[in-house]
Amino acid sequence: MITLKIIVLFTVIVPLHYDFCWCRCADAEYEIDGRCCPMCAPGARVYRHCTENISTTCAASPEFTYTDEPNSYTKCFTCSVCDSSRGLRVKKACRWWSDTVCEPLEQFYCTERIKGSCRNAVKHSECSAGQYIKQAGTPSTDTVCADCEADTYSNGSFSSCLPHTM
């Protein structure tokens, strides 16, 4: 029975332990060709991998590209474009260390957000005649409409229904 437990220990548990602890390089390093090289800082990319005698050579991200974290990339990412046909405008321009941050145009709200940037926006709903604006749309929420009660009216642009006059 003890032999069986030892066999289970070495065939199941021990390999699992090594799978979780296999990394050789430190957090700010990457492995290439069996060697640990220092990563490049945000805003830079690897120009030349390290050798036994020379550290990693990094180069700044070219215009309209970026890297936003320590990395081992040989190419930078292309900056996102805030496309007005998708209801977007630039909130913060792309820099070599961060991507473009987009926000919705006026009268639009964001429907898809990635890393704090809006990737798609939709025009706020418009209320119909007989409805009022219960809650105005914001950059992150759509307009909420509600029906007017009996003996009241709205053309769809009011924030409350008005009583009919006789």
One Martini backbone bead per residue (centre of mass of N, CA, C, O) as a GRO file, in nm:
protein
  166
    1MET     BB    1   0.058   0.063  -0.021
    2ILE     BB    2   0.301   0.254   0.001
    3THR     BB    3   0.406   0.212  -0.286
    4LEU     BB    4   0.157   0.329  -0.428
    5LYS     BB    5   0.184   0.617  -0.310
    6ILE     BB    6   0.463   0.675  -0.430
    7ILE     BB    7   0.388   0.640  -0.724
    8VAL     BB    8   0.173   0.860  -0.730
    9LEU     BB    9   0.354   1.091  -0.641
   10PHE     BB   10   0.567   1.063  -0.892
   11THR     BB   11   0.340   1.053  -1.139
   12VAL     BB   12   0.150   1.310  -1.047
   13ILE     BB   13   0.250   1.536  -0.844
   14VAL     BB   14   0.541   1.611  -0.929
   15PRO     BB   15   0.488   1.704  -1.225
   16LEU     BB   16   0.293   1.930  -1.148
   17HIS     BB   17   0.493   2.101  -0.992
   18TYR     BB   18   0.688   2.154  -1.238
   19ASP     BB   19   0.484   2.300  -1.422
   20PHE     BB   20   0.458   2.553  -1.215
   21CYS     BB   21   0.807   2.573  -1.181
   22TRP     BB   22   0.973   2.609  -1.468
   23CYS     BB   23   1.085   2.878  -1.442
   24ARG     BB   24   1.394   3.068  -1.490
   25CYS     BB   25   1.306   3.348  -1.518
   26ALA     BB   26   1.251   3.648  -1.443
   27ASP     BB   27   1.007   3.883  -1.461
   28ALA     BB   28   1.216   4.089  -1.639
   29GLU     BB   29   1.231   3.831  -1.826
   30TYR     BB   30   1.341   3.635  -2.114
   31GLU     BB   31   1.335   3.351  -2.326
   32ILE     BB   32   1.628   3.268  -2.539
   33ASP     BB   33   1.812   3.014  -2.624
   34GLY     BB   34   1.839   2.947  -2.300
   35ARG     BB   35   1.816   3.257  -2.228
   36CYS     BB   36   1.821   3.537  -2.015
   37CYS     BB   37   1.648   3.839  -2.085
   38PRO     BB   38   1.592   4.157  -2.084
   39MET     BB   39   1.345   4.362  -2.093
   40CYS     BB   40   1.155   4.596  -2.231
   41ALA     BB   41   1.020   4.885  -2.208
   42PRO     BB   42   0.787   5.084  -2.232
   43GLY     BB   43   0.819   5.204  -2.571
   44ALA     BB   44   0.966   4.934  -2.650
   45ARG     BB   45   1.191   4.715  -2.834
   46VAL     BB   46   1.348   4.458  -2.977
   47TYR     BB   47   1.652   4.467  -3.156
   48ARG     BB   48   1.844   4.280  -2.960
   49HIS     BB   49   1.937   4.008  -2.833
   50CYS     BB   50   2.095   3.861  -2.606
   51THR     BB   51   2.406   3.764  -2.481
   52GLU     BB   52   2.671   3.669  -2.300
   53ASN     BB   53   2.791   3.992  -2.331
   54ILE     BB   54   2.502   4.118  -2.410
   55SER     BB   55   2.245   4.299  -2.379
   56THR     BB   56   1.961   4.407  -2.447
   57THR     BB   57   1.836   4.572  -2.735
   58CYS     BB   58   1.663   4.874  -2.756
   59ALA     BB   59   1.376   5.032  -2.919
   60ALA     BB   60   1.183   5.261  -3.016
   61SER     BB   61   0.881   5.329  -3.097
   62PRO     BB   62   0.734   5.404  -3.360
   63GLU     BB   63   0.533   5.580  -3.520
   64PHE     BB   64   0.210   5.463  -3.447
   65THR     BB   65   0.331   5.309  -3.193
   66TYR     BB   66   0.333   5.047  -2.920
   67THR     BB   67   0.413   4.980  -2.566
   68ASP     BB   68   0.252   4.888  -2.234
   69GLU     BB   69   0.492   4.682  -2.154
   70PRO     BB   70   0.695   4.471  -2.066
   71ASN     BB   71   0.919   4.316  -2.323
   72SER     BB   72   0.991   4.080  -2.629
   73TYR     BB   73   0.939   4.248  -2.872
   74THR     BB   74   1.010   4.323  -3.227
   75LYS     BB   75   0.723   4.461  -3.230
   76CYS     BB   76   0.492   4.697  -3.243
   77PHE     BB   77   0.194   4.836  -3.194
   78THR     BB   78  -0.075   4.955  -3.342
   79CYS     BB   79  -0.256   5.218  -3.340
   80SER     BB   80  -0.552   5.319  -3.270
   81VAL     BB   81  -0.865   5.409  -3.423
   82CYS     BB   82  -1.102   5.675  -3.413
   83ASP     BB   83  -1.402   5.606  -3.557
   84SER     BB   84  -1.673   5.793  -3.655
   85SER     BB   85  -1.843   5.549  -3.781
   86ARG     BB   86  -1.831   5.430  -3.462
   87GLY     BB   87  -1.867   5.684  -3.258
   88LEU     BB   88  -1.568   5.818  -3.248
   89ARG     BB   89  -1.305   5.968  -3.040
   90VAL     BB   90  -1.042   6.138  -2.915
   91LYS     BB   91  -0.906   6.146  -2.584
   92LYS     BB   92  -0.614   5.993  -2.629
   93ALA     BB   93  -0.324   5.986  -2.757
   94CYS     BB   94  -0.086   5.820  -2.894
   95ARG     BB   95   0.191   5.656  -2.747
   96TRP     BB   96   0.474   5.468  -2.706
   97TRP     BB   97   0.323   5.362  -2.408
   98SER     BB   98   0.022   5.410  -2.549
   99ASP     BB   99  -0.279   5.385  -2.651
  100THR     BB  100  -0.548   5.485  -2.779
  101VAL     BB  101  -0.817   5.685  -2.656
  102CYS     BB  102  -1.158   5.629  -2.672
  103GLU     BB  103  -1.471   5.804  -2.738
  104PRO     BB  104  -1.773   5.912  -2.754
  105LEU     BB  105  -1.977   6.083  -2.912
  106GLU     BB  106  -2.208   6.283  -2.924
  107GLN     BB  107  -2.498   6.095  -2.871
  108PHE     BB  108  -2.327   5.856  -2.753
  109TYR     BB  109  -2.252   5.504  -2.667
  110CYS     BB  110  -2.084   5.255  -2.516
  111THR     BB  111  -2.044   4.889  -2.616
  112GLU     BB  112  -1.712   4.874  -2.618
  113ARG     BB  113  -1.450   4.777  -2.387
  114ILE     BB  114  -1.083   4.830  -2.386
  115LYS     BB  115  -0.865   4.928  -2.170
  116GLY     BB  116  -1.051   5.207  -2.135
  117SER     BB  117  -1.154   5.181  -2.435
  118CYS     BB  118  -1.346   5.265  -2.693
  119ARG     BB  119  -1.462   5.056  -2.982
  120ASN     BB  120  -1.784   5.115  -2.957
  121ALA     BB  121  -2.070   5.307  -3.082
  122VAL     BB  122  -2.402   5.438  -3.010
  123LYS     BB  123  -2.681   5.588  -3.066
  124HIS     BB  124  -2.910   5.733  -2.910
  125SER     BB  125  -3.213   5.701  -2.825
  126GLU     BB  126  -3.542   5.784  -2.931
  127CYS     BB  127  -3.825   5.918  -2.843
  128SER     BB  128  -4.153   5.898  -2.873
  129ALA     BB  129  -4.451   5.976  -2.913
  130GLY     BB  130  -4.575   5.940  -2.578
  131GLN     BB  131  -4.288   5.995  -2.466
  132TYR     BB  132  -4.027   6.008  -2.222
  133ILE     BB  133  -3.737   6.110  -2.056
  134LYS     BB  134  -3.623   5.929  -1.793
  135GLN     BB  135  -3.317   5.884  -1.911
  136ALA     BB  136  -3.039   6.012  -2.000
  137GLY     BB  137  -2.788   5.983  -2.192
  138THR     BB  138  -2.460   5.852  -2.192
  139PRO     BB  139  -2.142   5.737  -2.260
  140SER     BB  140  -2.259   5.439  -2.114
  141THR     BB  141  -2.570   5.505  -2.183
  142ASP     BB  142  -2.886   5.482  -2.265
  143THR     BB  143  -3.179   5.587  -2.332
  144VAL     BB  144  -3.479   5.628  -2.132
  145CYS     BB  145  -3.806   5.532  -2.189
  146ALA     BB  146  -4.152   5.648  -2.133
  147ASP     BB  147  -4.478   5.635  -2.084
  148CYS     BB  148  -4.750   5.806  -2.089
  149GLU     BB  149  -5.009   5.898  -1.929
  150ALA     BB  150  -5.308   5.971  -1.899
  151ASP     BB  151  -5.361   6.300  -2.001
  152THR     BB  152  -5.078   6.297  -2.149
  153TYR     BB  153  -4.773   6.444  -2.305
  154SER     BB  154  -4.524   6.387  -2.576
  155ASN     BB  155  -4.268   6.428  -2.834
  156GLY     BB  156  -3.986   6.284  -2.696
  157SER     BB  157  -3.817   6.549  -2.554
  158PHE     BB  158  -3.920   6.517  -2.279
  159SER     BB  159  -3.881   6.476  -1.912
  160SER     BB  160  -4.198   6.503  -1.922
  161CYS     BB  161  -4.528   6.501  -1.892
  162LEU     BB  162  -4.807   6.672  -2.013
  163PRO     BB  163  -5.094   6.819  -1.978
  164HIS     BB  164  -5.383   6.843  -2.108
  165THR     BB  165  -5.557   7.094  -2.282
  166MET     BB  166  -5.903   7.244  -2.298
   0.00000   0.00000   0.00000
